[in-house]
Amino acid sequence: MAAQGPVNKEDSFRGRTALITGASAGIGKAFAEVFAAKGWNVVLTARRLERLEALAAALSSKHQIAATPIAGDLAYPEGVKKLAAAISAHGLAIDGLVNNAGYGVPGYYARTQWKDQEDFLRVLVIAPCELTHALLPGMMERRFGRIVNVASLAGLMPGTPGHTLYAASKAFMVRFSQSLLLENRRYNVLATALCPGFTYSEFHDVAGVRDKVSKFGKAWWSAADEVAEAGYGGVMRGRSIVITGRRSKQIAALMKILPERLALAMIARRSRSYRSE
């Protein structure tokens, strides 16, 4: 069966369902708004059920779509299996996936607790890979799928001190997305790595660096809804990487041509503004 080309008309998405992780706030919540506005049904997952329920009710009323809240914690080894079982119990087929759940673990690596780093890797690397692996066969069979892996500008830059695994995890998601796109484009399953820079959300509050990153001017920041719109548009156009924000695009371009020694020196100097030791 020949693969269909990318579908862009909003009416064609009615009846399709997108799963969004980390949907209770920030970029995840913004993605839920974008997908619902385009006619998709949505499955919303995060740890805070009351937020998910409120968002699901609002989206259903506003956009006349079905919104299903499912609370869960992807840091648990069985988190993905429980989420998949809940989706199956609702009789839902997932055609869109936004791997957005994430956070940062501040502090120099040797001074952190391994359990914190292990949970971090499970949420930001293992869970997205496991979810994608579980849902991809159905997308291939139906000849339609859209996968957005929320990476970061950090994934296109040298790693920073004080957030040791963050850049590494995001670089992983960039390469993972590229491979997925190359493997599955012929099935009309498209994958995109979304690479935002500083984004207005709760992320920096959770990481405990809000006071430090707030020193960066407005030109460095993007709104969550702008980031989500860019990610949605990018995956619909089959783009492997989407970078949001003018400053972020400039930095990404600079990193491609800057010698590694100079890039590392620049990162070391700039990271003092927001790192945690």
C-alpha positions as CSV (number, residue, x, y, z in Angstrom):
1,M,0.0,0.0,0.0
2,A,1.5,3.3,-1.0
3,A,2.1,5.9,1.7
4,Q,-0.1,9.0,1.7
5,G,1.5,12.4,1.7
6,P,1.4,14.7,4.7
7,V,-2.2,15.8,5.6
8,N,-2.6,19.5,6.3
9,K,-6.4,20.2,6.3
10,E,-7.6,20.6,9.9
11,D,-10.9,18.8,9.2
12,S,-8.9,15.7,8.3
13,F,-7.7,15.4,11.9
14,R,-11.2,15.0,13.4
15,G,-11.4,11.6,15.1
16,R,-7.6,11.3,15.4
17,T,-6.1,11.2,18.9
18,A,-2.8,12.7,20.2
19,L,-1.1,11.7,23.4
20,I,0.7,14.6,25.2
21,T,3.0,13.9,28.1
22,G,3.7,16.6,30.7
23,A,0.4,18.2,29.7
24,S,-0.5,19.9,32.9
25,A,1.6,23.0,32.3
26,G,4.0,24.9,30.1
27,I,4.8,23.6,26.6
28,G,2.8,20.4,27.1
29,K,-0.4,22.3,28.0
30,A,0.3,24.6,25.0
31,F,0.6,21.5,22.7
32,A,-2.8,20.3,24.1
33,E,-4.3,23.6,23.1
34,V,-2.8,23.4,19.6
35,F,-3.8,19.9,18.8
36,A,-7.4,20.4,20.1
37,A,-7.7,23.6,18.1
38,K,-6.8,21.6,15.0
39,G,-9.6,19.1,15.7
40,W,-7.6,16.3,17.3
41,N,-8.9,14.4,20.3
42,V,-6.3,14.5,23.1
43,V,-5.0,12.2,25.8
44,L,-3.4,14.3,28.6
45,T,-1.0,12.8,31.0
46,A,1.1,14.1,33.9
47,R,1.3,13.6,37.6
48,R,-1.3,16.2,38.7
49,L,-4.8,14.8,37.9
50,E,-6.7,17.9,39.0
51,R,-4.9,20.0,36.5
52,L,-5.4,17.5,33.8
53,E,-9.1,17.2,34.5
54,A,-9.5,21.0,34.4
55,L,-7.6,21.3,31.1
56,A,-9.5,18.4,29.6
57,A,-12.9,20.0,30.5
58,A,-11.8,23.3,29.0
59,L,-10.5,21.8,25.8
60,S,-13.6,19.7,25.3
61,S,-15.9,22.7,25.8
62,K,-13.9,25.1,23.7
63,H,-13.1,22.8,20.7
64,Q,-15.8,20.1,20.8
65,I,-13.2,17.3,21.0
66,A,-12.7,14.4,23.3
67,A,-10.1,15.0,26.0
68,T,-9.0,12.2,28.3
69,P,-6.9,12.9,31.4
70,I,-4.7,10.1,32.7
71,A,-2.5,10.7,35.7
72,G,0.8,8.9,35.9
73,D,4.5,9.3,36.7
74,L,6.9,8.3,34.0
75,A,9.7,8.1,36.5
76,Y,8.4,4.7,37.6
77,P,9.7,1.7,35.7
78,E,6.1,0.6,35.0
79,G,4.9,4.1,34.2
80,V,4.7,3.6,30.4
81,K,3.1,0.2,30.7
82,K,0.4,1.6,33.0
83,L,-0.2,4.5,30.7
84,A,-0.5,2.3,27.6
85,A,-2.9,0.0,29.5
86,A,-5.1,3.0,30.4
87,I,-5.2,4.2,26.8
88,S,-6.1,0.7,25.6
89,A,-8.8,0.5,28.2
90,H,-10.4,3.6,26.7
91,G,-10.2,2.0,23.3
92,L,-8.1,4.7,21.8
93,A,-5.7,4.6,18.8
94,I,-2.9,7.1,19.1
95,D,-1.9,8.9,15.9
96,G,0.0,11.8,17.4
97,L,2.6,11.7,20.2
98,V,4.2,14.6,22.0
99,N,7.0,13.5,24.3
100,N,7.2,16.6,26.4
101,A,7.5,15.5,30.0
102,G,10.7,16.7,31.5
103,Y,12.6,18.7,34.1
104,G,16.1,19.5,35.2
105,V,18.4,18.1,38.0
106,P,20.6,21.0,39.1
107,G,23.9,20.4,40.7
108,Y,27.3,19.1,39.8
109,Y,27.0,15.4,38.9
110,A,29.1,13.9,41.7
111,R,27.2,15.9,44.3
112,T,23.7,14.7,43.2
113,Q,21.9,11.6,44.2
114,W,22.0,8.8,41.6
115,K,18.3,8.1,42.2
116,D,17.5,11.6,41.0
117,Q,19.6,11.1,37.9
118,E,18.1,7.7,37.2
119,D,14.6,9.1,37.4
120,F,15.6,12.0,35.2
121,L,16.9,9.6,32.5
122,R,13.7,7.5,32.8
123,V,11.5,10.5,32.2
124,L,13.5,12.3,29.5
125,V,15.0,9.3,27.6
126,I,13.6,5.9,28.5
127,A,9.9,6.8,28.6
128,P,9.8,8.7,25.3
129,C,11.6,5.8,23.6
130,E,9.4,3.2,25.2
131,L,6.2,5.1,24.4
132,T,7.3,5.6,20.8
133,H,8.2,1.9,20.5
134,A,4.7,1.0,21.8
135,L,2.7,3.3,19.6
136,L,4.8,3.3,16.4
137,P,3.5,-0.1,15.0
138,G,-0.1,1.2,15.0
139,M,0.9,4.4,13.3
140,M,2.7,2.4,10.6
141,E,-0.2,0.1,10.1
142,R,-2.7,3.0,9.8
143,R,-0.2,4.9,7.5
144,F,-0.4,8.0,9.6
145,G,1.6,9.3,12.6
146,R,3.0,12.5,14.0
147,I,5.7,12.4,16.7
148,V,7.1,15.5,18.4
149,N,10.0,15.0,20.8
150,V,10.5,18.1,22.8
151,A,14.3,18.5,22.9
152,S,16.1,21.8,23.5
153,L,18.6,24.2,22.1
154,A,20.8,22.6,24.7
155,G,20.8,19.5,22.6
156,L,22.6,21.4,19.8
157,M,25.3,22.8,22.1
158,P,28.1,21.5,24.3
159,G,26.9,20.3,27.7
160,T,26.8,22.7,30.6
161,P,28.3,22.3,34.1
162,G,25.7,22.0,36.8
163,H,23.0,20.3,34.6
164,T,25.2,17.4,33.6
165,L,22.7,15.0,31.8
166,Y,20.3,17.7,30.4
167,A,22.1,18.5,27.2
168,A,23.1,14.9,26.6
169,S,19.4,13.8,27.0
170,K,18.3,16.5,24.6
171,A,21.0,15.6,22.0
172,F,19.8,12.0,22.2
173,M,16.2,13.1,21.4
174,V,17.4,15.1,18.4
175,R,19.2,12.1,16.9
176,F,16.4,9.8,17.8
177,S,13.9,12.0,16.0
178,Q,16.0,12.1,12.9
179,S,16.3,8.3,12.7
180,L,12.6,7.9,13.3
181,L,11.8,10.3,10.4
182,L,14.2,8.5,8.0
183,E,12.8,5.1,9.0
184,N,9.1,5.8,8.9
185,R,8.5,8.6,6.4
186,R,7.4,6.0,3.8
187,Y,4.6,5.1,6.2
188,N,3.5,8.7,6.5
189,V,4.8,8.7,10.0
190,L,6.8,11.9,10.6
191,A,9.0,12.8,13.6
192,T,10.4,16.2,14.7
193,A,12.8,17.3,17.4
194,L,11.6,20.6,18.8
195,C,14.4,22.7,20.1
196,P,13.3,25.7,22.1
197,G,15.5,28.0,24.0
198,F,14.3,29.8,27.2
199,T,10.5,29.4,27.3
200,Y,8.0,30.9,29.8
201,S,6.9,27.9,31.9
202,E,7.3,26.3,35.3
203,F,10.5,24.5,34.2
204,H,13.0,26.9,35.7
205,D,10.9,27.2,39.0
206,V,11.1,23.4,39.4
207,A,14.9,23.5,38.6
208,G,15.4,26.2,41.2
209,V,17.1,28.6,38.8
210,R,14.3,31.1,38.1
211,D,16.1,34.0,39.7
212,K,19.2,33.4,37.6
213,V,17.6,32.9,34.2
214,S,15.3,35.9,34.7
215,K,18.4,38.0,34.2
216,F,18.3,37.2,30.5
217,G,16.4,39.8,28.5
218,K,13.1,39.3,26.7
219,A,14.8,38.7,23.4
220,W,16.0,35.3,24.8
221,W,12.5,34.1,25.7
222,S,9.6,32.5,23.8
223,A,6.0,32.0,24.9
224,A,4.9,28.3,25.3
225,D,2.1,28.7,22.8
226,E,4.6,30.0,20.1
227,V,6.8,27.0,20.8
228,A,4.0,24.5,20.5
229,E,2.7,26.1,17.3
230,A,6.1,25.9,15.7
231,G,6.5,22.3,16.8
232,Y,3.1,21.3,15.4
233,G,3.8,23.1,12.1
234,G,7.2,21.5,11.8
235,V,6.1,17.9,12.2
236,M,3.2,18.5,9.8
237,R,5.8,19.7,7.2
238,G,8.1,16.7,7.9
239,R,10.9,18.8,9.4
240,S,13.4,16.8,11.4
241,I,14.4,19.7,13.7
242,V,12.6,22.9,14.6
243,I,14.4,25.6,16.5
244,T,12.3,28.3,18.0
245,G,13.3,31.9,18.8
246,R,15.5,34.3,16.8
247,R,18.3,34.1,19.4
248,S,18.2,30.4,19.6
249,K,18.5,30.1,15.8
250,Q,21.5,32.4,15.9
251,I,23.2,30.3,18.6
252,A,22.5,27.0,16.9
253,A,24.0,28.4,13.6
254,L,27.0,29.6,15.6
255,M,27.6,26.3,17.2
256,K,27.9,24.6,13.8
257,I,30.9,26.7,12.8
258,L,32.5,27.5,16.1
259,P,35.6,25.4,17.0
260,E,34.8,23.1,19.9
261,R,37.4,24.8,22.2
262,L,35.8,28.2,21.7
263,A,32.3,26.7,22.1
264,L,33.2,25.1,25.4
265,A,34.7,28.3,26.6
266,M,31.6,30.3,25.7
267,I,29.3,27.8,27.4
268,A,31.5,27.8,30.6
269,R,31.3,31.5,30.7
270,R,27.6,31.9,30.0
271,S,26.5,29.0,32.2
272,R,27.7,30.8,35.3
273,S,24.6,33.0,34.9
274,Y,22.2,30.1,35.6
275,R,24.0,26.9,36.7
276,S,23.8,25.3,40.1
277,E,26.8,23.7,41.7
